[in-house]
Amino acid sequence: MESSSPTPTPPEQEKSFFGIIIHSFFIIPFLIAVFCILLFASVKLLTHDKRTIYDLLDDVKIGGITKRWQSAFELSKILNNSERVPSDEKFFTELRDAFEQSYHDPDPRVRQYLAIALGQTGNLQAFEPLTKNIHEEKEPNLYAVIYGLGLLRDPRAAPILHPFANHPTARIRSVVVVALGDIGEEESKEILKKALSDSEPNVQWGSAISLAQMNDLAGKEVLLKLLDRTYLQQFPEVDAQEQTQLMLVVIEQTVKFKDPQIEQAIKKLSRTDQNMKIRAKALEVLK
């Protein structure tokens, strides 16, 4: 009985097989990569914007409905970097004028982004336009104005903001306690301590962190909760990235107190937290 041997693959079939392999795993991915590079380059070329900061201000003042708020947003993005804030008086004057003109703008986003931009300038002349109509501001605009005042860090703003700590809207109360922490006036501590018992967790968190910024550990119980990821996971609206950012802030603000319970919580994070940024930060501050 003759032994059977494997039937050799015909040269044409073998060539076809390798052609499929080469085409599927090399040619197609290469063409896709080239297409993606060309697409990226085309988009980059088409969207490249050479407008100056003054061009953006002009667009805020006289642009169309979409152009105005988008330009105000771009301004706030640029000014978020303190090194890019123009030092000339002309820029601040035009920005202030644009903010004042935005009071009656039908699109509230224009005023909101301009309020933030004013605060980001760090120019204390922004205090007057930001506080001028603060008690008449619509709620979405009020949030941005308070946020801008916090960025400005002008001590004169603290007593003006204190009444808003009792605002019926939790979102406003939340931004107020953060702004008061940034301003850092001693007289704000009692307001912040009272806010530790607020019905809204966000207000409690902001108050505890603001007090820690001001070297006061009155919010210790709240801060210990914020150093526990299982506690934060009870709030589905706070995603993993926001949890991490919040915990990093708390670690940074609390380690200076040398409190045994806080240090123990930070040590635990350095060993067990799921996020490597948290672990690295915890190890760094404990050294």
N, C-alpha and C positions, 0 to 999 in steps of 0.2 A: 504494500500500500504506500503510495507516494505521500510524503509529508507536504501539507499545504503551506505555502509561504505568503506573507502579506502582498497584496497586489500593489505594485508601485504606482505612485501618483503620476498620472500623465504630466509631461512637462507643461502642457497648455494649462491644465487645472492648477498646477503648483504656481505657475506664473500669475494666474488669475487670483489665487488666494493671497499671494504676497502683494499684488496690486491693490486688493481690497484693504489689507492691513495698512499699507503705506498711505492710501487715500484717506482712510478713516482716522488714523491716528497721527498723521503728519500733515498732509496737504490741507484737509478741512480745518483743523485747529489753527494752522498757519494763516490761512485765508481769513478766518474769523478774527485772529489777533490783528492782522493788517487792517481789516475793516474797522475794528474798534479804535485803533490808533488814529486812523483817518477821520473817523467820526468825532473823536475827542478833540483832535486838532481843529476840525471845522467849527465845532461848537465854541471852542476857546477863542477862535478868531472872530466869530460872529458876535460873541458876548463880551469881548474885550472892551472895557469902558474907560475912556481917557478923561471923563468928566472930573473937574476939580471940585473941591468942597464948596466953592462958590457957585458952581453950576448946579449942585444939588440944592443949595439954598434957593436959587432962582426957580428950580423946578417945584420946590415946596410952595413958593409964593404964587407962581403963575401957571404951573403945570396943570394937566388934566386931572380928573378924579383919581385914577390909578397912579399916575406919576407922582402926585403930591405925597401920598402916604408912603410909597415905596422909597422916595428920596429922603423923607424924614427918617425912615427905618435905616437906610444906608448911612445917614449922618450919625445916628446913634451907634451903629456898628463901628464906624471909623473912630468916634470919640471914646469908645470903650477902651482904646489904647491911649493912655495918657500922653505918650510920646507923640501922638499924631494930633493932639489938640493945638490948633493955631494960637499963637501968643498975641497976635495983633488985635487991637481994639475993634477994628472994622468987622472982623469975623463975629466977635461976640455981639456987637451991636445989631448986625443983620440977623443973627440967630435969635436974639431977644425979640426983635421986631416981628420975625416970622412966628414966634410963639404967641405973642400978643395978638397978632392978626388971626391966629387959629382958633380963637375963642368961639367964633361963630361958624367954624368950618363944618360942613355937613358930615364929613368923615371924621369921627373922633380919633381915629388912629394917627392922624397928622399931629394933633395936639399931644397925644400920649407919647409918641416917639420924640417930639421936640422937648417935652418936659424932661424926659430922661437925658436927652442930649445936653440940655442946659445944666443939669446936675453934674454931668460928666466933665464939663469944662472946669469945675472947681473954682470958677470965678464967683466971688461972694456977691457980686452985683446981680447974680441970678436970684438971690433971695427975694427981692421985691416982686419981679414978675411971677415967680412961682407961688408966692403967698397972697398976691393981690386979690384974686377971686376964689380963694381956696374953699370958702364956705358955700359958694354957689356952683362949684364944679359938679358936673354930672359924675355919677359913681365910677364908670370906667376911667374917666380922666382924672378923678380924684386919686385913684390908686397910683397912677403914673406920676402925678405931681408929688405925692408923698414919697414915692420911691426916689424921685429926683432930688427932693430935699435931703433924704438920707445920704445920697451920693455926694451932695454939696457939703455936708457936715458943718453947717453953720449953726452955732449954738443958739442963735436967735430963733431958730425954727422949733426948738424943743417945746416951749410953752404953747406954741400955736398947735402943735401936733397932739399934745396931751388930751384934749377933749375927744379927739378921734379914736382914742383907745377904748371908748365906750360906744363906738359906732355899731348900729344894728347888724351890719354885714361883717361876717367873720373875715372875709378877704381884706377888708379895709383895716380891721384890727390887727391882722397878721402883718401887713406891710408897715403899720405904725410902730409895732414893737421892734421890728428889724431896723427901721429908720432911727428910732431912739437909741438903739444900741450903737449904730454907726456914728451918731452925733456925740454920744457919750457924756451927756451932762448928768452930774450927780443928782440933780432934782428929779430926774426921770426914773430913778431906781424904785421909788414907791409905786409908780404907775406899772412898772414892769413886774414887780413882786405881786401886785394884785392880779395881773394878767396870767400869772402861773396857774390860777384857778379857773381860767376861762373854759367855757364848755367846748371850745374848738381846739383839738390837739395841735394844729399848726400854730395857733397863738401861744399856747404853752411852750412849744418848742422854740419859737422865735424869742420869747421872753427869757427863757433859761439861757439861751446862747448869748443874747444881748447882755444879760447880767454878767455872764462869764467874761465877755469882752471888757466889761467895766470892772473886772476883778472882784466880782461878788458871786459867791457860790450858793446863793439862796435857792437856785433852781437845780440843786444837786440831784434830787430824786428824778426829775425829768431828764436830766443829762444822762443818768445811769440807764434809763430806759432807752435813750437814743444810742447807747453803746451796745445795745442788744438787738441783733438783726432779727431775731424771732419776734420781737415786739413790733418792729417796723413792718414786718411781713403781714401784720394784721390789717394794714392799710393798703388795699389793692391799687389805690390811685397813686401810690408812691412806688414807682418802678425801681428795679435793681440799681440802675445808674443814680437815681435820685437818693436812694438809701445810702449808697456809697459816698456821694458828695456830702450828705448830711453827717455821716459818721466821721468823715475826714475833718470836717469843720469842728465837730465836738472834740475829737482827739486833740486837735491843734489848740483849742481854747481851754481845755481842762487840765492838761498835763502840768501846767505851771502851778496848780494848787497843791501838788504833792499829797493829794488825798488818798489814803490807803484803799478805799473802796473803788475809787475811780482808776487808780493804778492797777488794781486787780482785774478790773473789767478790760482795761487796755491790754494787759498781759494775755488775757484769754483770747482776745481778738488776734494778737500776734501769733497765736498757735493754731487757732481753729477757724478763723473766718474764711469764707469761700472766695473772697476777693483778695488777690495778691497785693493790690495797692493798699488796702487796709492793713494787711499783715506787715508790709514794708514800713508804712507810716507808724504803726504801733511800735515796731522794733526801733525805729529811728528816734522817737521821742522818749523811749524808755532808757536809752543809753546814758 
